[in-house]
Amino acid sequence: MQKIVSFHHDEYESAPVLTVSAPGRFHLLGEHTWFAKGNTLSMAIDYRLYLCVSERNDQNFRLFSVSLGERKKISSSNLKYRKEDRWANSVKAVISSFMEYGIQIPGLNFTILSEIPPDAGLGTPNALKAACAIALRKLYAPNLDEPTLVAILERANTHFLKTYAHRADILCALSAKKGHCIRTDHHKVGAELFPFPEDRYSIVLTDSRVPRVLAREELAMRIQECIKAYEIVKTDPDAPADFNQLTESILEEIVDIPESVRRRVIFIIRESESVREAVNALSHNEFVQFSRIVNRSHEGLRDRFEISCPELDWLVKRALEFVIPDVPELVCSRMTGRGFGGCTYAILPKIHVDAYLKKLEDYERIFGFKPVQYQVCASDGACVL
């Protein structure tokens, strides 16, 4: 914390009035079910983003990213999305959303220092938005409840950034608790916490370093295919009004859906149910069952939703080599995020972590990319320091 305070003071010649911390995150299951109002199981991690704020005498906003060595200047009268502003658009989106809600925000200085691995899909933009929202609430809207804060952040995403609401990301950043996973039900604004057995098991995130040039576009195409398929399904008089209530048996009776799309919709149906099964298994310490659910989910992402790649599959397979038949341990691995590269996570008994990391030494020789590993723990959500 002292490091970012020093940077802020040196940049603006004034001490911050507030410092906020927000976590990175990864999704264990269900991150692709949001459009069907499915469930998502996520975890905040102990790689965090820090934000310092101080007030100005004018109506401008100054932003300094220590990690990137970049500075931005923004006027309150010109809070518009600009592609070239990249990371600064996250701050602009939150400020704009607060103002649209009727909360006046004066000129401010921001300093941002992130230890979340960049370009790994571990939620850096979301952490920045959450930290900004927590700071603005503390300073200018202390009575704002969490559902309203979530709504403000969702509006920042949908109206300013023109993306989807990211409710699971938002709730993970705001509501996470050390030593716990967090389940988001997209029908609700709140989230539920479930203990994770950190005393016996370790979590290793591995960034495959595969360039994800087409990841966003390809994933959007998969989602749109599923939505269009449901539009076809809804013409059936027996079809449910809610995508989340769609069953495989109903889907099988519809003949006008291409087989590749049918496979993807089936994955979404099964994935939402998998979150419920996984939470139940974790709650009852049924670690073998939890492992099977996670491993099955990766198979679905690979074979049905088709957003994995050989590099991710190879990383997952190395973790599963530590499965010992008839030994009830938690051993699982899965890709996380948009796919076509990005990260996998592996959950293993602590005694196997060094051997697992040793196995990954062959990755660069085989694929030509140097992977990066991060051992993480379940962390608390965003907070004022």
C-alpha positions, 0 to 999 in steps of 0.5 A: 500500500505504501508503494502506491501512496508514494507514487500518488504523492510524487505524481500529484504532489498531494496525499491520497484521501483514499486507497482501495484494493480489488482482487483479480479473479478466475472462473471455475465453472459456468462463465459462459452461461450468463446469457442463459441466466445460469450459474457461475462459480468463481474465485477472487485471487490474492493478486490485487489492484490498488487505486489511490484517489485525491480531489482536484480544484477543477472538473478534470480527471487525471489518471496515472497507471504505474504498471503501464507508465501511462497517463490520461487526462479526462474532462467531466464534460467529455466522458466518452468511450475512446478506443485509444484510451484503452484501460482508462475507459474502465474508470470513465465508465464508472464515473459516467454511470455514477453521474447518470445515477445522479451522484455528482463527482468532482475532479479527481486524481487517480493512481493505479498499481496492479499486480494482477497478471496482464493479458491472462484473462484474470479480471484486471479491467473488472478489478479497476472498475470495482476499485473505482466504484468502491472509492466513489461510493465511500467518498460521495454516496456512503449510503449506496447499498450493494445491489445498487452498486452492482446495477451501477457497474452493470450499467457501466458495462452495458451502456458505456463499454457496450459489453454484457453486464459481467454480473459474476465478475462484479459480484466476485470482486465485491463479495468474495471472501478469503478461503471461499468460492463464490457462486453467482445466480444470474437471476439474483443480485447477490452471491453465495459463498462456499468454503474451499479447502485451502489447508490441503490443496493448492491452486495453480493458474497457468497462462498458456501465452497463446496469442488470443487474437480471435478469442473475443470474436469467436466466443461471441459467435458461439454465444450468438449461435446458442441464442439463435438456437433458442429462438428456434426452440421458442417456436415450439409450444412446449418450450420454456420461456427461460433459457435456463429451463431448457432441457436436452430432451426438448432440444432433441425434438427440434430438427432445425438446429445445426448439429454443431450448434446443438452440441454447444447449447447442450454444453450450456445446459449441462454447465449450469447444472454442473455449478449446482452439482459442484457446489453441493460436492464442495459443501459435503467434501466430496472432492472426487465428485467435484473433480469429475465435474470440473474435468467433465466441464473442460471436456465440454469446452473442448468437444462441445463448445469448441473454445479450447486449443491443443496447448490448453488441453495439454496443460489440463492433461498434465494435472490429471496425471496426478489422479490416483484411482481409489484415492479420494483427493481433489485433482482437477483442471480446466481452462478458464475464461474466453478460451483459444489460449489464456489460462488453465487452473489446476487444483492439486494436493499440496504435495504434488505441486512441485512435480506438476510444475516440473511436468510443465517444463516440456511445454515450451519445447513442444508448443514454442510459448513459455508458460507462466504459473501463478500459485494463488489463494482465495482472496477477499473482495474489494475494500478500502484500506 
